[in-house]
Amino acid sequence: MGFLTGATFGVAQTLHEMLAQTQRVNPMSIVSIHNKVASIHSKQPWFVLSAAKHYDLVLSDEPAISHFYSFKTKPLSGMTFAVPDGCVDILFDCDKTNPSARVCGTTLEARSAELKGNHDYFGVRFSLGVTPDFLNVSADDLVDHQVDFLDAVTGAEPVFDHIVSVHPETSDFQHHL
């Protein structure tokens, strides 16, 4: 869990600051939602099955964030599935030559999702029903859609650069971030 332990502190703090800076966040409603579903930490089962060896998960102390996760895909990964779960994810593909990140809204039915083979991924899963206010897109716009992280979050380049630049030289996430 070394990769996630280091990653979660910096990412959680940055996301917490982004949440705190927005005018539309009502901390009481987030806490209320979190209290009702605190024990639910849903995962995309097909993402777990696409992992080459480990699918690491670390729970968040921030009520709006359910958990952080990381995995390296199998060499022959490609299309997999995303299933409805009511959660928004930010998924970072930490590829050395072409890193990317996308904000993924919940689907209304099982949908195809692309995970590139032999790539390292890092994700932030928001709590059930939470759409972070630092996104430049509405919850409605995210249902059944994905948007580029850098298009969806103003000023997110430093966060993006930090997360994708610390990807491992090897497949072992445990020693990085």
C-alpha positions, 0 to 999 in steps of 0.5 A: 500500500506504499504507493497509495499511502503517499498518493492519498495524502497529497491528492486528498489534501489538494482535492480537499482544498478544491472542495473548500474553495468552491462556493456551492459545497454544503459541508453539512449535506456531504457529511449527511450523505456520507454518514448514511452510506459510510460503509459503502465503498463500491468498486467497478468489478471489471476494473478489479478483474482487469488488474494484472496482480493487485487492485489497491484501495485506500479509504479516505478521511474526506467525506466527499471521497470514498476511496483512492485506488490503483492498479496495473492492467494486464498486458492484453487489457482493452475493453472492459465494462463499467456498471452503474454505481452512482459514483463519479471517478477521476481516473488517471492513466499514468502512461509515461509517453501519453498520460491522461485523466478523465472524469467518469460519471455513473452509467445507467447501464453496463457500458464498455470502458477502455483500459489500455494494456500494461498501463498503471492507473490511479483513481479517486472515487467520490462517495455515492451521489457526490459530484465535486463542485470544482468540476466545470461540468454538472452531475447531469452532464456526467451521467453516461459520459466521461470528460477530460480531467484538464477540461473539467477542472480549471487549474488542474495541471499541477495535480495532473502533472504530480500524479502522472509524473510519479508513475513507477518505472516498474510495475510495482506501485508500492514504492512510488508517490 
